[in-house]
Amino acid sequence: MMQQLYAQLDELTDALMRELETCKTSGCQYAENEAEYRKALRVEILLERDKRTPVTIINDVCRGKQEIAALKQRRDCSEAIYKASQEAINVYKLRIRMLDAQITRTWNSGGQGGAA
């Protein structure tokens, strides 16, 4: 029994570590995509101001441009992946805590036979 619980704990810990790496990678990609999007948007806003486009429509005009919209979509996708990874990490942490509690209950009840 305990060996099975420890094996599950090892599996969950490995999965958590993989997800942490995914979160790190996706977080860096999200930050990079956010920076590219904001930079392109700001440059486009300055160009529209130079053209004397009315201030009330500058954001709509800029965000409606295909290249800006594509950067925003890429940013939004990377944000979704990053946030999904964060949620997965929370799930793994919860499962590890639950398994740890089960191991403690089993250990305290004297069911530690076969423990590694």
Contacts in CASP RR format, 6 or more apart in sequence:
PFRMAT RR
TARGET T0000
AUTHOR 0000-0000-0000
METHOD contacts of the structure
MODEL  1
MMQQLYAQLDELTDALMRELETCKTSGCQYAENEAEYRKALRVEILLERD
KRTPVTIINDVCRGKQEIAALKQRRDCSEAIYKASQEAINVYKLRIRMLD
AQITRTWNSGGQGGAA
1 106 0 8 1.000
1 111 0 8 1.000
1 113 0 8 1.000
1 114 0 8 1.000
2 103 0 8 1.000
2 106 0 8 1.000
2 107 0 8 1.000
2 111 0 8 1.000
2 112 0 8 1.000
2 113 0 8 1.000
2 114 0 8 1.000
2 115 0 8 1.000
2 116 0 8 1.000
3 114 0 8 1.000
3 115 0 8 1.000
3 116 0 8 1.000
5 99 0 8 1.000
5 102 0 8 1.000
5 103 0 8 1.000
5 106 0 8 1.000
6 103 0 8 1.000
6 115 0 8 1.000
6 116 0 8 1.000
8 99 0 8 1.000
9 96 0 8 1.000
9 99 0 8 1.000
9 100 0 8 1.000
9 103 0 8 1.000
12 92 0 8 1.000
12 95 0 8 1.000
12 96 0 8 1.000
12 99 0 8 1.000
13 96 0 8 1.000
15 92 0 8 1.000
16 89 0 8 1.000
16 92 0 8 1.000
16 93 0 8 1.000
16 96 0 8 1.000
19 85 0 8 1.000
19 88 0 8 1.000
19 89 0 8 1.000
19 92 0 8 1.000
20 89 0 8 1.000
22 85 0 8 1.000
22 88 0 8 1.000
23 82 0 8 1.000
23 85 0 8 1.000
23 86 0 8 1.000
23 89 0 8 1.000
26 78 0 8 1.000
26 81 0 8 1.000
26 82 0 8 1.000
26 85 0 8 1.000
27 78 0 8 1.000
27 82 0 8 1.000
27 85 0 8 1.000
29 78 0 8 1.000
29 81 0 8 1.000
29 82 0 8 1.000
30 75 0 8 1.000
30 78 0 8 1.000
30 79 0 8 1.000
30 81 0 8 1.000
30 82 0 8 1.000
33 71 0 8 1.000
33 74 0 8 1.000
33 75 0 8 1.000
33 78 0 8 1.000
33 79 0 8 1.000
34 75 0 8 1.000
34 79 0 8 1.000
36 71 0 8 1.000
36 74 0 8 1.000
36 75 0 8 1.000
37 68 0 8 1.000
37 71 0 8 1.000
37 72 0 8 1.000
37 74 0 8 1.000
37 75 0 8 1.000
40 67 0 8 1.000
40 68 0 8 1.000
40 71 0 8 1.000
41 62 0 8 1.000
41 63 0 8 1.000
41 68 0 8 1.000
41 71 0 8 1.000
44 62 0 8 1.000
44 65 0 8 1.000
44 68 0 8 1.000
45 58 0 8 1.000
45 59 0 8 1.000
45 62 0 8 1.000
48 58 0 8 1.000
48 61 0 8 1.000
48 62 0 8 1.000
49 55 0 8 1.000
49 58 0 8 1.000
53 61 0 8 1.000
62 68 0 8 1.000
63 69 0 8 1.000
63 72 0 8 1.000
106 112 0 8 1.000
107 115 0 8 1.000
END
